[in-house]
Amino acid sequence: MNRTLPAGFGIVMDPATKQLDGGTFFGGSPARVLRLTGAGQRALAELRDGPVRSTTAGALARRLTDAGLAHPRPPALAAPPDVTVLIPVKDRPELLDRCLTALGQRYPVLVVDDASADPAAIAAVVSGHGASLLRRAANGGPAAARNTGLASVTSEMVAFCDSDCVPEAGWIERLAAHLADPAVAVAAPRIRPVPGGQSWAGRSWAERYSAVGSSLDMGGQEGRVAPGTRLSYVPSAALLARRAALLEAGGEAVFDAALRLGEDVDLVWRLHEAGWRIRYEPAAVVRHHEPDSWPGLLARRFRYGTSAAPASPCRCCSTRGRR
């Protein structure tokens, strides 16, 4: 699938990649040694001089970025992307209001109410922001809610954003640039805690911990997302995805509704197995509500940890985390 990086894309070598001699490089994830032929060295010179212009340079750029030795630099978007923002929600209308305020009205927004206790409160928030609303009669979890919403989405791309997130400006555009590569199914932002209103000294120890060690923060280093690499998955609290790739991977059940947690790992691994690329772009930032107490923080950590077994690669068959 798309063995070359498209024309117009540039690359930048990963900071950890070492050039051992004129045509030999060491680095990537997992680490490896790459030796270039004479043609490969000429293609690398083209890439260092500017974006992809030849098939040979495009093939080398794909190989380098797949290996983690380099990272793609997409060209600027020629037009606004065709995106629908999909938000699953259950209760907490105040957090949904904050999320919709941050999103604005640049793109259409579809909220899926996953059987909230007070549906009128959710509906009032959604209406106040000019968004669309679907309501599920029974709670099925975020995976099921996203699947419900996807059935009504027709745009080329869908931006998943949980209701307790606060996206920063430009996050969709930064991620959409990566999807100009037809081999990329998903691009993910960096997810960081919502900054506290008080000074560092005035924050609780749980808030301080979340600021530097949030379980959803995959760090400041970009990369390809794939099992067995430094970035083996990305959280689904915020993602931009190619709708056609999602439908190819799962049909009507893109997210595994049997997984109340870990559905993001499952989806990423299935897309990877199907030959798609997934990119992590930390320059795009989405803020996320974090617990402000140790009991709340530890309870969330425990819940996340329970997804490890269902999402682990199955040793007896080719299915990962499917029930």
N, C-alpha and C positions, 0 to 999 in steps of 0.2 A: 504494500500500500504506500504509494507516494514515496519513492525511494530517494527523491531529491527535495531539498529545501527550495521553495519557490523563488523565482527571480524577484529581486528587490529586497529580499531578506538579507541582513548582515549577520555576522556572528561576533562574539567576544569570547576570548579564551577564559576558562574558569581560573580564578586566582590561584587555585592549588595545582593547576596543570604545570608540569615542568618540561621544558624542552631540553632533552639530553644532548642532542646534536642537531645538525641541519634538518633532519627528517624524522627524528625519533622523539616521541612525547610519552610522558608518564602522568597518569592521573585518572580522573573519572570516578564513577561509582557504579559497580565495584571497580577498584583500581585495576589498571591494565597498562600495557605498553603498546603504543601504536607507531608503526614504522611506515613512512610514506615513500612511495615510488617517486621517480622523477616527475611523472605527470601529477602525482598528488602534491608534490612540493610547488609545482607551478599553479595548481588550483588554490593552494593555501596562500600563495602570493596574491592571487586575484581577490581572495576573501579579505586579506589584510589591506588591500587597496580600496575596498568598497563592497557593495552588496553583491549577491549572486548574479552573474551574468551568463555563465555557461553551464551546461549540463554536468560537466566534470566538477566544477566548483559546487554546484548544488548537491551532488552526491556526497562529496567530502563534507560539506556543511551538515548534511543529515547524519552522516556517520559520527561526526564530532559531537553534535548535540545529543544524539541518542546515547552516546557513551558517557555524557557528562563532562567531557573534556572542554566543551565550549557551550555557549548558550545563544539562542537566536535573538536577533534584534529586528522585530517586525517593522515594516514601513508604516508611515502615518496613515490613519484611516482616511479613505477618500470620501466617505459619507457616513452619517450616523448609522450605527448597526441596527439591524432589525431584531429587537429584543423585547421580551415580556418578562417582567419581574414576578416571580411566584413566591408567595409567603405562606407557609403553614403556620397556624396559630391555634393555641388552646388557652383560653383565659388570658390574664395579664394585659388588658386593653391599654394600660398606660405605656407599656413597653412597645406595643404595636404602634401607638400614636407617635412615639419617639422615632421608631423605625421609618414610618411613612413620611414624617417630617423631613428626615435626613435624605430620603430617596427623592423627594420632590415629585414633579410631574413630567419629567423629561421622557420617561418611558411608561407604557401602560403597565399597571400593577394588578395582579390577581391574587386576592387573599382567600385561602381555604380555611374555613373555621372547622376545626376537628372536634366538633361537639363540645363547645365551651359551655360552662355552667350558665353564663349570662350572655346568650347570643345577641341580645339587643345592644349591649354595650359594645361588642365587637362590630356590629353592623353600623352603629353610630360613628365609630372611629373611621371605618372604611369609607362611609359615605362622606364624611367631612373632608377626606383627602381626595375624593373623586376616583377612588379605586373600584375594581369589580370584586364581587364576593360570591363564593360558593360555600355551602354549608353541608357538612357530613352529618348524618343522623346519629352515627355511632363513632366513638373514638377509635381510631386505628393506628395512631402514632404518626410521626412526621413522614415516614416513608409512604404510608398509605395516603396521607394528605397530599403529598407531592404528586403521586400517581393520579389522584383525582383531578388536580389542577392541570397536569400535563395533557389530559384528555381533551381539554378545552383550548389549549395553546396552539396557535398556528404560525407563530413567528419563526424565523430561521434559528434564533438562539433563545435560550431561556436562562434567566439569572435567578438562581435559588438564593433566598435570603431569609434566615430565620427571624421571627418577630422580635427577638431580644438582641438584634444586631443594629448597629448604627453605621451605615456605610459612609466612607469619606468620598468627597467629590472626585469624579473621574475614574472610579474603580471599574465601572463597566467598560469604558472606552479602552483602558489599559489592557484589560483581559481580552476584549474583542479583537484587538490587534493580533494577538496570538492565533486566533481562530481564522485569520486570513490564510494560514497554512492549512490546506484541506486535510492534512493528516491529524490535526489536533481536534480532539473531541471535547476536552474540558480544560479550562484555565482557572486557577484558584488564586485568590488574594491572600495576603497575610492577615490573620485574624488576631487582633490585639484587644486587651481589655478596654472598656470605656474608661477614660481617665477620671480619677476622682476629683471632686470639686475642692477638696482641701489640700493642704501642703502634704509633702511626703511624711513629715513627722506626725501629722494628724491622722494618717490612715491606719487602719487596723493591720495586724501582721498578716492576716489572710489577704487583704488587698495588696499589700506590698509583695507578697509571694506571687499573686496572680499577675502583677505588673511585670515580673521578670521570669515567671515559670508557668504561664498558662498552658494547659494541656492542649489547647486549640492553636497555639502559636507555633508554627513550623519554622520560625526563625527568619533571619534576614538574608539568607542565601538562596538565590533562585535555582531552579533545576527542573529536570524531567522527573515526573512521578512514576515509579514503577516498583513492583515487589522486589525485595532484595537489594534496594539501593538506599542511599541516604534519606530519600523521601519516598517511603513505601506507600503512603496514602496522603490524602488531604481531607479535612473535615468538610461535611456538606452544609455547615452553617451558612456558608456563602460560596457559591460556585457559578461560573458561567459555562454553559454547555451548548453544544451543537445538537439541536433537537433531533435531527436525522440519525445521529450517532446513538442517542439515547434509545430511540425507537428500534434501531437495529439491534441494540444490546439486550433490550428487555421487552419490546412490544408494549402491551398495555401495562405491564408490571415492571417498569424501569427500575424502581427501587424495590428491594425485597421487603414486602410488608410484614413478613414473619420476624424481621429483625427490628426491634424497637431501638436498638443501638447498634452501631457498626455497619449500618446500611451504606455509609459512605465508602468504607474500605471495600465492601463487597462490590459496589458499582465500579470503583476505580480498577479493581483487579479484573473484572469482567471486560471492561473496555480495553485494558491492556492486552488481555488474552486474545481479543478480537483484532488486535493490530493497531489500535488507536494510540495516539500520544496524548499525554496529560502534562500540562505545564503548571509550575508554581511560580507566581509572579509577586514577590513581596513589595514591589513598588506600588501595587494596588492594595489599599488597606481598608478593612472592614472592622469596626469596633464591636465588641461583644460584652454583654452584661455578665459580670462575674459575681459570685457570692461574696459578701463582705464579712463572713464569719468562718472560723475553722470548721464547725459542724457542717455548714452549707457547702464549703469547698470540698471537704473530705467525702461527703455524700455524693457530690457530683463525680469526683474521682472514682469512687467505688462503682457508680453506675457505668461510667465509661469502661472501667476495667472488666465488667461482666461481658462486654462484647468481644473480648479477645478470643475465647474458645469458639463461638459460632463463626467468627470471621477468619479463623486460621485456615491456611491451605490444607485441604484434605489429602491425606497420604494414600488413601485407597482408591481415589478416583480423581477426575480432572475438575470436579466442581469445587469452588471455594465458597464456603459459608452458606450454601444453599440448603433449604430444608424441604 
